[in-house]
Amino acid sequence: FNIIAMIRDNGISYYCNMASPYYLDEEALKYIDYDLDVKVFTDGEKRLLDVEEYERHKRKMNYPDDLDYILKEHVKILVDWINNERGPFSEAYVNIWYKRYVELKNR
């Protein structure tokens, strides 16, 4: 999965994409987005998004059963990270990277 932290006036919200690992080729850094997303609101509410879209693409593109299992297990892992404020779901982590962003922007 990949995670986008959005710093708001009232806190930090997150948008999390269930996706393949990244790979780099001659053109760009790439990954496959598997449609399932988790949105975390500034008040901590979590919402699983795009389930219907995922199910439609799973049928259309014949996702294997093991991929379906892996994605659903990773949703559980992601929710555990959110609930326990691990990694990017820690405010301190976001602040470190925001500070780095500001430093690079002001060069």
MODELLER restraints for C-alpha pairs under 7 A, 6 or more apart:
rsr = mdl.restraints
at = mdl.atoms
rsr.add(forms.Gaussian(group=physical.xy_distance, feature=features.Distance(at['CA:1:A'], at['CA:16:A']), mean=6.70, stdev=0.5))
rsr.add(forms.Gaussian(group=physical.xy_distance, feature=features.Distance(at['CA:1:A'], at['CA:17:A']), mean=5.38, stdev=0.5))
rsr.add(forms.Gaussian(group=physical.xy_distance, feature=features.Distance(at['CA:1:A'], at['CA:18:A']), mean=4.34, stdev=0.5))
rsr.add(forms.Gaussian(group=physical.xy_distance, feature=features.Distance(at['CA:1:A'], at['CA:19:A']), mean=4.79, stdev=0.5))
rsr.add(forms.Gaussian(group=physical.xy_distance, feature=features.Distance(at['CA:1:A'], at['CA:20:A']), mean=6.86, stdev=0.5))
rsr.add(forms.Gaussian(group=physical.xy_distance, feature=features.Distance(at['CA:2:A'], at['CA:16:A']), mean=5.69, stdev=0.5))
rsr.add(forms.Gaussian(group=physical.xy_distance, feature=features.Distance(at['CA:2:A'], at['CA:17:A']), mean=5.32, stdev=0.5))
rsr.add(forms.Gaussian(group=physical.xy_distance, feature=features.Distance(at['CA:2:A'], at['CA:18:A']), mean=6.71, stdev=0.5))
rsr.add(forms.Gaussian(group=physical.xy_distance, feature=features.Distance(at['CA:2:A'], at['CA:19:A']), mean=6.77, stdev=0.5))
rsr.add(forms.Gaussian(group=physical.xy_distance, feature=features.Distance(at['CA:3:A'], at['CA:14:A']), mean=6.76, stdev=0.5))
rsr.add(forms.Gaussian(group=physical.xy_distance, feature=features.Distance(at['CA:3:A'], at['CA:15:A']), mean=5.85, stdev=0.5))
rsr.add(forms.Gaussian(group=physical.xy_distance, feature=features.Distance(at['CA:3:A'], at['CA:16:A']), mean=4.41, stdev=0.5))
rsr.add(forms.Gaussian(group=physical.xy_distance, feature=features.Distance(at['CA:3:A'], at['CA:17:A']), mean=6.45, stdev=0.5))
rsr.add(forms.Gaussian(group=physical.xy_distance, feature=features.Distance(at['CA:4:A'], at['CA:14:A']), mean=5.52, stdev=0.5))
rsr.add(forms.Gaussian(group=physical.xy_distance, feature=features.Distance(at['CA:4:A'], at['CA:15:A']), mean=5.17, stdev=0.5))
rsr.add(forms.Gaussian(group=physical.xy_distance, feature=features.Distance(at['CA:4:A'], at['CA:16:A']), mean=6.27, stdev=0.5))
rsr.add(forms.Gaussian(group=physical.xy_distance, feature=features.Distance(at['CA:5:A'], at['CA:12:A']), mean=6.57, stdev=0.5))
rsr.add(forms.Gaussian(group=physical.xy_distance, feature=features.Distance(at['CA:5:A'], at['CA:13:A']), mean=5.92, stdev=0.5))
rsr.add(forms.Gaussian(group=physical.xy_distance, feature=features.Distance(at['CA:5:A'], at['CA:14:A']), mean=4.56, stdev=0.5))
rsr.add(forms.Gaussian(group=physical.xy_distance, feature=features.Distance(at['CA:5:A'], at['CA:15:A']), mean=6.67, stdev=0.5))
rsr.add(forms.Gaussian(group=physical.xy_distance, feature=features.Distance(at['CA:6:A'], at['CA:12:A']), mean=5.60, stdev=0.5))
rsr.add(forms.Gaussian(group=physical.xy_distance, feature=features.Distance(at['CA:6:A'], at['CA:13:A']), mean=5.19, stdev=0.5))
rsr.add(forms.Gaussian(group=physical.xy_distance, feature=features.Distance(at['CA:6:A'], at['CA:14:A']), mean=5.90, stdev=0.5))
rsr.add(forms.Gaussian(group=physical.xy_distance, feature=features.Distance(at['CA:7:A'], at['CA:13:A']), mean=6.58, stdev=0.5))
rsr.add(forms.Gaussian(group=physical.xy_distance, feature=features.Distance(at['CA:10:A'], at['CA:42:A']), mean=6.73, stdev=0.5))
rsr.add(forms.Gaussian(group=physical.xy_distance, feature=features.Distance(at['CA:11:A'], at['CA:42:A']), mean=5.18, stdev=0.5))
rsr.add(forms.Gaussian(group=physical.xy_distance, feature=features.Distance(at['CA:12:A'], at['CA:42:A']), mean=5.25, stdev=0.5))
rsr.add(forms.Gaussian(group=physical.xy_distance, feature=features.Distance(at['CA:13:A'], at['CA:40:A']), mean=5.43, stdev=0.5))
rsr.add(forms.Gaussian(group=physical.xy_distance, feature=features.Distance(at['CA:13:A'], at['CA:41:A']), mean=4.77, stdev=0.5))
rsr.add(forms.Gaussian(group=physical.xy_distance, feature=features.Distance(at['CA:13:A'], at['CA:42:A']), mean=4.81, stdev=0.5))
rsr.add(forms.Gaussian(group=physical.xy_distance, feature=features.Distance(at['CA:14:A'], at['CA:39:A']), mean=5.77, stdev=0.5))
rsr.add(forms.Gaussian(group=physical.xy_distance, feature=features.Distance(at['CA:14:A'], at['CA:40:A']), mean=4.93, stdev=0.5))
rsr.add(forms.Gaussian(group=physical.xy_distance, feature=features.Distance(at['CA:14:A'], at['CA:41:A']), mean=6.71, stdev=0.5))
rsr.add(forms.Gaussian(group=physical.xy_distance, feature=features.Distance(at['CA:15:A'], at['CA:38:A']), mean=6.06, stdev=0.5))
rsr.add(forms.Gaussian(group=physical.xy_distance, feature=features.Distance(at['CA:15:A'], at['CA:39:A']), mean=4.74, stdev=0.5))
rsr.add(forms.Gaussian(group=physical.xy_distance, feature=features.Distance(at['CA:15:A'], at['CA:40:A']), mean=6.47, stdev=0.5))
rsr.add(forms.Gaussian(group=physical.xy_distance, feature=features.Distance(at['CA:16:A'], at['CA:37:A']), mean=5.41, stdev=0.5))
rsr.add(forms.Gaussian(group=physical.xy_distance, feature=features.Distance(at['CA:16:A'], at['CA:38:A']), mean=5.01, stdev=0.5))
rsr.add(forms.Gaussian(group=physical.xy_distance, feature=features.Distance(at['CA:16:A'], at['CA:39:A']), mean=6.25, stdev=0.5))
rsr.add(forms.Gaussian(group=physical.xy_distance, feature=features.Distance(at['CA:17:A'], at['CA:33:A']), mean=6.78, stdev=0.5))
rsr.add(forms.Gaussian(group=physical.xy_distance, feature=features.Distance(at['CA:17:A'], at['CA:36:A']), mean=6.37, stdev=0.5))
rsr.add(forms.Gaussian(group=physical.xy_distance, feature=features.Distance(at['CA:17:A'], at['CA:37:A']), mean=4.66, stdev=0.5))
rsr.add(forms.Gaussian(group=physical.xy_distance, feature=features.Distance(at['CA:17:A'], at['CA:38:A']), mean=6.73, stdev=0.5))
rsr.add(forms.Gaussian(group=physical.xy_distance, feature=features.Distance(at['CA:18:A'], at['CA:33:A']), mean=6.27, stdev=0.5))
rsr.add(forms.Gaussian(group=physical.xy_distance, feature=features.Distance(at['CA:18:A'], at['CA:34:A']), mean=5.65, stdev=0.5))
rsr.add(forms.Gaussian(group=physical.xy_distance, feature=features.Distance(at['CA:18:A'], at['CA:35:A']), mean=6.66, stdev=0.5))
rsr.add(forms.Gaussian(group=physical.xy_distance, feature=features.Distance(at['CA:18:A'], at['CA:36:A']), mean=5.49, stdev=0.5))
rsr.add(forms.Gaussian(group=physical.xy_distance, feature=features.Distance(at['CA:18:A'], at['CA:37:A']), mean=5.90, stdev=0.5))
rsr.add(forms.Gaussian(group=physical.xy_distance, feature=features.Distance(at['CA:18:A'], at['CA:71:A']), mean=6.91, stdev=0.5))
rsr.add(forms.Gaussian(group=physical.xy_distance, feature=features.Distance(at['CA:19:A'], at['CA:31:A']), mean=6.63, stdev=0.5))
rsr.add(forms.Gaussian(group=physical.xy_distance, feature=features.Distance(at['CA:19:A'], at['CA:32:A']), mean=5.40, stdev=0.5))
rsr.add(forms.Gaussian(group=physical.xy_distance, feature=features.Distance(at['CA:19:A'], at['CA:33:A']), mean=4.42, stdev=0.5))
rsr.add(forms.Gaussian(group=physical.xy_distance, feature=features.Distance(at['CA:19:A'], at['CA:34:A']), mean=5.33, stdev=0.5))
rsr.add(forms.Gaussian(group=physical.xy_distance, feature=features.Distance(at['CA:20:A'], at['CA:31:A']), mean=5.49, stdev=0.5))
rsr.add(forms.Gaussian(group=physical.xy_distance, feature=features.Distance(at['CA:20:A'], at['CA:32:A']), mean=5.12, stdev=0.5))
rsr.add(forms.Gaussian(group=physical.xy_distance, feature=features.Distance(at['CA:20:A'], at['CA:33:A']), mean=6.68, stdev=0.5))
rsr.add(forms.Gaussian(group=physical.xy_distance, feature=features.Distance(at['CA:21:A'], at['CA:31:A']), mean=6.10, stdev=0.5))
rsr.add(forms.Gaussian(group=physical.xy_distance, feature=features.Distance(at['CA:22:A'], at['CA:29:A']), mean=6.58, stdev=0.5))
rsr.add(forms.Gaussian(group=physical.xy_distance, feature=features.Distance(at['CA:22:A'], at['CA:30:A']), mean=5.47, stdev=0.5))
rsr.add(forms.Gaussian(group=physical.xy_distance, feature=features.Distance(at['CA:22:A'], at['CA:31:A']), mean=4.74, stdev=0.5))
rsr.add(forms.Gaussian(group=physical.xy_distance, feature=features.Distance(at['CA:23:A'], at['CA:29:A']), mean=5.71, stdev=0.5))
rsr.add(forms.Gaussian(group=physical.xy_distance, feature=features.Distance(at['CA:23:A'], at['CA:30:A']), mean=5.32, stdev=0.5))
rsr.add(forms.Gaussian(group=physical.xy_distance, feature=features.Distance(at['CA:23:A'], at['CA:31:A']), mean=6.37, stdev=0.5))
rsr.add(forms.Gaussian(group=physical.xy_distance, feature=features.Distance(at['CA:24:A'], at['CA:30:A']), mean=6.09, stdev=0.5))
rsr.add(forms.Gaussian(group=physical.xy_distance, feature=features.Distance(at['CA:34:A'], at['CA:54:A']), mean=6.58, stdev=0.5))
rsr.add(forms.Gaussian(group=physical.xy_distance, feature=features.Distance(at['CA:35:A'], at['CA:50:A']), mean=6.12, stdev=0.5))
rsr.add(forms.Gaussian(group=physical.xy_distance, feature=features.Distance(at['CA:35:A'], at['CA:53:A']), mean=6.49, stdev=0.5))
rsr.add(forms.Gaussian(group=physical.xy_distance, feature=features.Distance(at['CA:35:A'], at['CA:54:A']), mean=5.18, stdev=0.5))
rsr.add(forms.Gaussian(group=physical.xy_distance, feature=features.Distance(at['CA:36:A'], at['CA:49:A']), mean=6.03, stdev=0.5))
rsr.add(forms.Gaussian(group=physical.xy_distance, feature=features.Distance(at['CA:36:A'], at['CA:50:A']), mean=5.44, stdev=0.5))
rsr.add(forms.Gaussian(group=physical.xy_distance, feature=features.Distance(at['CA:36:A'], at['CA:51:A']), mean=5.90, stdev=0.5))
rsr.add(forms.Gaussian(group=physical.xy_distance, feature=features.Distance(at['CA:36:A'], at['CA:54:A']), mean=5.91, stdev=0.5))
rsr.add(forms.Gaussian(group=physical.xy_distance, feature=features.Distance(at['CA:37:A'], at['CA:48:A']), mean=5.85, stdev=0.5))
rsr.add(forms.Gaussian(group=physical.xy_distance, feature=features.Distance(at['CA:37:A'], at['CA:49:A']), mean=5.01, stdev=0.5))
rsr.add(forms.Gaussian(group=physical.xy_distance, feature=features.Distance(at['CA:37:A'], at['CA:50:A']), mean=6.45, stdev=0.5))
rsr.add(forms.Gaussian(group=physical.xy_distance, feature=features.Distance(at['CA:38:A'], at['CA:46:A']), mean=6.75, stdev=0.5))
rsr.add(forms.Gaussian(group=physical.xy_distance, feature=features.Distance(at['CA:38:A'], at['CA:47:A']), mean=5.60, stdev=0.5))
rsr.add(forms.Gaussian(group=physical.xy_distance, feature=features.Distance(at['CA:38:A'], at['CA:48:A']), mean=4.61, stdev=0.5))
rsr.add(forms.Gaussian(group=physical.xy_distance, feature=features.Distance(at['CA:38:A'], at['CA:49:A']), mean=5.88, stdev=0.5))
rsr.add(forms.Gaussian(group=physical.xy_distance, feature=features.Distance(at['CA:39:A'], at['CA:46:A']), mean=5.68, stdev=0.5))
rsr.add(forms.Gaussian(group=physical.xy_distance, feature=features.Distance(at['CA:39:A'], at['CA:47:A']), mean=5.22, stdev=0.5))
rsr.add(forms.Gaussian(group=physical.xy_distance, feature=features.Distance(at['CA:39:A'], at['CA:48:A']), mean=6.56, stdev=0.5))
rsr.add(forms.Gaussian(group=physical.xy_distance, feature=features.Distance(at['CA:40:A'], at['CA:46:A']), mean=4.56, stdev=0.5))
rsr.add(forms.Gaussian(group=physical.xy_distance, feature=features.Distance(at['CA:40:A'], at['CA:47:A']), mean=6.58, stdev=0.5))
rsr.add(forms.Gaussian(group=physical.xy_distance, feature=features.Distance(at['CA:81:A'], at['CA:89:A']), mean=6.95, stdev=0.5))
rsr.add(forms.Gaussian(group=physical.xy_distance, feature=features.Distance(at['CA:82:A'], at['CA:89:A']), mean=5.73, stdev=0.5))
rsr.add(forms.Gaussian(group=physical.xy_distance, feature=features.Distance(at['CA:87:A'], at['CA:93:A']), mean=6.48, stdev=0.5))
rsr.add(forms.Gaussian(group=physical.xy_distance, feature=features.Distance(at['CA:88:A'], at['CA:94:A']), mean=6.12, stdev=0.5))
